[in-house]
Amino acid sequence: MNKEILKNIKVLYVEDEDDVREFTGKTIKAIVKDIIITKDGKEGLEAYLNNKDIDLIVTDINMPRMGGLEMCKEIKRINKEVPIVITSAHNDPIFLKQAIDVGVSAYAMKPIDLYQLIESMIKAVEPIFLRNQLKEINLSLEERVEEGVKKIKSILDAQDNIVFVSNTKTITNVNKKFLEFFDVNSLEEFLMKSPCISSYFKEDKGCFNLKSITGIEKNWIKYLINLNEVDRIVKIVNKNGEDRVFTINIDDYKQNDFYVVSLTDITELKEKSNLLEYQANHDLLTGLFNRQKFHEIFGKEIRRDKRYKNELSLIIFDIDNFKIFNDKYGHNIGDEVLKFIAQIVSKNVREHDTVVRWGAEEFIVLLPETNIAGAIKVAEKIRVALENFQDKTIPEKITASFGVTTLSKEDNESSFIQKANDALYEAKIQGRNRVISKN
């Protein structure tokens, strides 16, 4: 790590926990030029407004009065280039998920590992350091004499990120990290394999690739410059065949028509964001959607139903006598039953149907473009599949009772589910293990 760059920076450190703020603040102060320490986002924002020469922000995210991410959003409106490192405990999933959108450069988990924190700080400020260094030597295509090239290479190689310099046609300089990532010995060897790094960008949801380019602009670097920072994300396979996710920072030196491009690896942050999004929307035992995700999907489906006059139906069912089963065989066996049910239901519905674990042993199936007769057929299909299911780990036959309904013009989400619940109640009264419908 290039720790020397920290000696020349001014840091804003924001943390609401007194002991953490005191200890970590002292550590940061020992390795940077200057530090301003505040105890919440509101104080941090005021400090930044009074100290525009701050080079780096290190902040907790979950704080009273104003959280770290809210503070950073306000600061980014003033200076979108300022690098940010967030510190987060494992119990902050909702806030951490928003980190990429805010434009966070790096993060360090709590309890704080000081080595990781310092590494994250370096990673965050390196692109700024690189830009300033290149400005100082006033690099231009005409001035690339031998001594200048050596100086450029020295600066580029000092960076932990993948960095390259390019004109509008080709790459002119790369650093060691670039060569290591693509497993080549020289820029010339890389260019023999591919004339442009953009050919390595994989097609993937939420990631930029050459097919993303729209309009008259064909140069991918010029195209990315005009995108928001959150949209400058690419996925590239490394020499070991592993997918890595990067954000791209581009410095445009228009007077010389060349660009300094820095790729910051955010794979772990992106994976954590995806994991947190999954955890927020899914039941972790069965893998099915949870109530929160159902409300989101239902809102979209009910609007689509009323706009296009498509029929929307719903099935609600629960396992018969499940409490007795759990008391008799234990919750571990009960959990296995719930997992099997999730698999059975998923196999007996269409891809665009929504299956939700609604409660302990209660499930919902939302059926777009399905009338009441079709929904009854689906419910009966699931009922029979459950009744006939056998596995050596499950000591007794499992059955379930079903309530089915379809959306009417007067229904909202509450009344729609209530109608299905009323039908389910009737199914239980009539002896369980049956399907009852209610319009």
Disulfide bonds with the S-S distance in Angstrom:
none
